[in-house]
Amino acid sequence: MFARLVSQITDPALVFILGVIVLLVNAGAEDFSRGFVFVFVPTLLVGTAAAIEYFRARSSEVTFNRYQRNGIVLAAAFAFGLNTVIFGSQIFPSVFWFSLSMLFTIAAVSLYLVNHYFDKASIHVLMISVWTFILIDQRGTGWFLLFPLIVLTAWSRFKLKKHTGSQLLWGFFLASLVGLLSWVAL
């Protein structure tokens, strides 16, 4: 019961939106509009891809496998890539949001490659870990308090038999790479 609650609270979509909200606290109107675009484009594209894959899996009596999941990950990579173009162009020019979009593009593409060629990496662990690294970098070391939540998330995914230990490590490994890049790029 507790494992399911932790897994639901650390849902990647929820963690993504909460991370952006934390970044937007005390932001000006211009940054707020950029943050809205940063959330809106991926939510629209990834939500659509997830709905398509969900209904396709329901209608075919096939369990939701890692290759179907990769369609959603590719939608995320495309969405963040589109954000990178938006923030890198004259539409909403911003070095910070451009860099953040690029980091999430790298995370999504890396996740796709690991899922496709190696093993299913945990998106839950990846998302909570990436945001932990970004918030430590952007908002201070007090966000180190999120590290126990990473461990708790990994435990819940393992307990619910959604991931193996290696899949959880893949998620944290990819997040660590993106986290290191965030300290350089942001």
NUMITOR-693994 format. One record per residue: x, y, z negated of N, C-alpha, C in turn; residue in one letter. Coordinates in steps of 0.02 Angstrom, whole numbers, plus 50000, padded with zeros to 5 digits. Layout:
# NUMITOR-693994
XYZXYZXYZa...
END
This chain:
# NUMITOR-693994
500414994150000500005000050000500445006350000m500935006549954501385012349950501805012950014f502025007250040502435007350101502035010250160a501395008450165500975011050218500875018550211r500785020850150500715028050137501345031950157l501915029350138502555032550157502625032750232v502455027250265502505026850338502045031850372s501445032750344500975037550373501195044750361q501455046150302501685052950286502285054850329i502705050050345503295051450385503195049850459t502565049950481502415049050552502815054150593d503145052050646503575056650684503235063050708p502605062550730502265068550753502155073550696a501955070950638501845075250580502505078350556l503025074350553503685076950532503935082250581v503825081150645504035086050696503685092750684f503035092550675502655098750666502835102150600i502915098250547503115101150482503815104250486l504275101050522504945103850530504925110650564g504515111250616504455117650651504145122850605v503635120850566503315125550519503825128150469i504255123750443504765125950395505235130950429v505425129650491505855134450527505515141050538l504855141050545504495147150561504295151350500l504405148550440504255152450380504725158550380v504435164250370504795170750371505035172650441n504765169550492504965171350561504545177250585a504825181050630504445186550660503955184050711g503555188650738503035186850787503335183650849a503915186150871504225183550932504445176350922e504765174850865504975168050850504375163550839d503835166250810503245162250799502945159950866f502925164350915502655162350980503105157151014s503755157851005504215152751033504115146150998r504035146350932503915140150894503275136750916g502755140750931502125137950955502235134351022f502605137351068502755134151132503165127851121v503645128251075504085122551059503665116551037f503135117650999502705112250976502175110351028v501895115251062501335114051106501515109551166f502045111051201502225107251261502335099851245v502765098051196502845090951181502205087651155p501825091251115501205088351088500725086551144t500665090951192500225089851249500465083851291l501095083851310501355078551354501425071851318l501705071951258501805065651221501135062851198v500685067251176500015064951157499655061651214g499705064551273499385061551332499695054751348t500355054351347500695047951362500515042751310a500485044751247500315039951193499605037451202a499145041851219498455039851229498395034951288a498745036451342498735031951401498995025051382i499575024851348499865018351330499435014651280e499135018351234498705015251183498105011851216y497765015451260497175012651292497355007251342f497935007851374498165002551418498294996151378r498614996751321498754990851279498114987851252a497624991951234496994989351208496604985551261r496644987751323496254984551375496594978351404s497224977151388497574971651420497724965751373s497504966151311497624960651263498364959551251e498784964251270499504963751260499684968251201v500124965751158500324969951102500754975651128t500764981051091501124987051109501874985651101f502224984751158502924982751154503394988751165n504034987451160504524992851163504554996051232r504364992551285504384995451352503805000251361y503214998551333502665003351335502835009451293q503155008251238503365013751193503855018351229r504255015451274504745019451310504415024551356n503805023251379503445028151418503315034451377g503155033451314503045039051269503695042751256i504235039051246504895042051234505115046051295v504985043451355505145047251416504735053651422l504105053251401503685059251401503975064451353a504235062151296504545066751248505175069751278a505585065651312506185068351343506015073551396a505505072151436505285076851487505025083251455f504625082551401504345088451368504885092851338a505365089851304505905093851275506355096751329f506435092951384506805095651440506465101751470g505795101251474505405106951498505465112951451l505455111551386505565116851336506255120051346n506745115951360507425118551370507435123351429t507085121651482507035126051541506655132451522v506115131751485505715137751465506135142551423i506495139951374506875144351330507535146551361f507765142951411508375145051446508235149951502g507595150751521507415155251575507215162051547s506925165951590506695172551568505995172551538q505665166651536504995166351508505005167851434i505385163951396505465164951324506205164051307f506635168551329507355167351318507525167251243p507865162051221508075161451151508615156251147s509195158151122509745153451116509575148051064v509275150151008509115145350955508615140150979f508045142251008507535137451030507775133451089w508195136451132508505132751187508925127051159f509345128651110509795123551080509385118151045s508865120151009508445115350975508095110651025l507855113551079507535109451132508035104551162s508645106951173509165102651201509325096951153m509355098351088509485093051039508935087651041l508315089851044507765084851046507745081251113f507955084451166508015080951231508545075451226t509115077151197509645072251187509405066451143i509035068151089508775062951044508295058351082a507845061151121507345057051157507675052751211a508145055551248508495051651300508915046051267v509255047651213509645042551177509195037051151s508625038951124508145034051099507895029551156l507755032651213507535028751271508075023651291y508695025951295509235021451317509345015751267l509325017251203509405011951153508825007051157v508205009651162507625005351167507645000951229n507885003751283507875000151346508434994951351h509034996751328509614992451339509844988451278y509644990551219509894987051159509324984251117f509024988451077508514986251030508054992151016d507484990750987507014996050970507275000050910k507425006450920507645010650865507045013750830a507095014850766506545017550727506455025050740s505885026850768505735033950781505595037450714i505285033850666505155036850601505805039050568h506295034550565506935036150533507295041450574v507275040950639507605045850682507325052850669l506665053650669506365060250662506495063350594m506395059550540506505062450474507245064050464i507685059950493508405061250486508625067350526s508375067950588508555073850630508335080250595v507715080350571507485086450537507855087750473w508065082550437508475083550377509125087150395t509465084750447510095087950468509975095150491f509455096250530509315102950556509145107750499i508725105550452508525109850397509105111350350l509545106550340510145107850300510565113250334i510635112650399511025117450437510705124350438d510045124650447509705131050456509445134250392q509275130250342508955132850282509345131650218r509915128350221510335127550162510355120450135g510825119550089510965112850064510425110050019t509955114049997509395111449957509005106049994g509045106150059508675101150099509015094350097w509595093750063509885087150051509415082650012f508935085849978508445082049940508005077649985l508025078750050507645074550096507975067750109l508615067050092508955060650104508605054650071f508365055350008507995049649980507365047950021p507065052950054506485051650096506675047550157l507275048550182507515044450238507555037250217i507845036050159507915029250132507225026250119v506765030150090506095027850076505725026150141l505825030250192505515028950257505775022450287t506435021550284506725015350311506455009250273a506425009850206506155004450166505435002750186w505025007950195504315006750212504245003350280s504635005450328504595002450395504824995150393r505334993750352505574986950344505064982650307f504784985450254504284981950213503664980250253k503454984850298502864983650339503014979150400l503644976950404503874972650459503794975950528k503884982450529503874986150592504554986450624k505084985750582505764986150607506214981350569h506754979450603507294975650570507804980650543t508274978050506508804982450479509204985850535g509354982150588509744985150642509354990650678s508704989850685508294994950717508275001350675q508255000550609508275006350564508955009850569l509485005750572510155008750579510245012350646l509945009650700509965013050764509635019950759w509065020250726508715026650718509145031650679g509455029350625509875033850585510505035750622f510795031050659511405032450698511265037850751f510725037150788510555042150839510415048950806l510075048850750509935055150714510575058350689a511055054350667511695056950643512075060350700s512055057350759512375060550817512055067250833l511385067350834511025073550848511155078550792v511185076150730511335080550673512015083750679g512515079850699513185082650709513175087950765l512815086350819512745091250873512385097550850l511905096850804511535102750781511995107450743s512475104650706512925108950669513395112750715w513505110050774513915113550824513495118450865v512885116250884512485120050933512065125550902a511815124650840511355129650812511725134750770l
END
